[in-house]
């Protein structure tokens, strides 16, 4: 498992919408806050295809949708890039 810190945005500006992916450009300055951390581990799925992502930490209300979770999306993108079924 790897610990990942929370972040505190000291400055955040939301810019124009990018036509390439539908997201906004941002400018930010943030500070890692190590007193609040999540832990995550990525490993090959032992019973099937793809990868297994284990997360622990504070539960974010409304954050349970894997399609909106950036960690889940990163693992999916990794599998696509390296042709992991």
C-alpha positions in Angstrom: 0.0 0.0 0.0 1.1 3.5 -0.8 0.1 6.5 1.3 -1.2 9.6 -0.6 -1.7 12.9 1.1 -4.8 15.1 1.1 -4.2 18.5 -0.5 -5.2 22.0 0.5 -5.8 24.4 -2.4 -4.1 27.6 -1.6 -5.1 29.1 -4.9 -7.5 27.8 -7.6 -8.7 29.4 -10.8 -11.0 27.5 -13.2 -10.4 28.5 -16.8 -11.9 27.8 -20.2 -13.4 24.5 -21.2 -11.1 22.2 -23.3 -12.9 20.9 -26.4 -10.6 17.9 -26.5 -11.9 16.3 -23.3 -14.7 18.5 -21.9 -12.7 19.5 -18.8 -11.6 22.9 -17.7 -8.1 24.3 -17.6 -7.0 25.2 -14.0 -4.3 27.1 -12.3 -3.7 25.9 -8.8 -1.2 26.0 -5.9 -1.8 23.3 -3.4 -0.1 22.0 -0.2 0.1 18.3 0.6 -1.5 17.6 4.0 0.0 14.4 5.4 -2.1 14.2 8.5 -5.0 13.0 6.3 -4.0 10.3 3.9 -5.5 7.6 1.7 -3.8 4.3 1.0 -4.0 2.6 -2.3 -2.7 -0.6 -3.8 -2.9 -1.8 -7.4 -2.3 -5.5 -8.3 -3.2 -8.0 -11.0 -6.7 -9.4 -10.5 -6.2 -12.9 -9.1 -9.6 -14.2 -10.3 -10.0 -12.6 -13.7 -8.8 -10.0 -16.1 -7.4 -6.6 -15.4 -6.2 -5.0 -12.2 -7.5 -4.8 -8.7 -7.5 -1.4 -6.9 -7.8 -1.3 -3.1 -8.5 2.1 -1.5 -8.7 3.0 2.2 -9.2 6.3 3.9 -12.0 8.7 4.5 -15.3 8.1 2.7 -16.3 11.0 0.5 -20.1 11.4 0.3 -21.2 10.8 -3.2 -17.7 9.6 -4.2 -18.5 5.9 -4.6 -19.1 5.9 -8.3 -16.0 4.2 -9.9 -16.6 6.0 -13.2 -16.0 9.3 -11.4 -13.1 8.2 -9.2 -9.8 9.4 -10.6 -7.8 6.5 -9.1 -10.2 4.0 -10.8 -10.0 5.9 -14.1 -6.1 5.9 -13.9 -6.0 2.2 -13.4 -8.4 1.7 -16.4 -6.2 4.0 -18.6 -3.1 2.1 -17.5 -4.7 -1.2 -18.5 -5.8 0.2 -21.9 -2.3 1.7 -22.6 -0.5 -1.6 -21.9 -3.2 -3.9 -23.4 -4.1 -5.5 -20.0 -7.4 -7.2 -20.5 
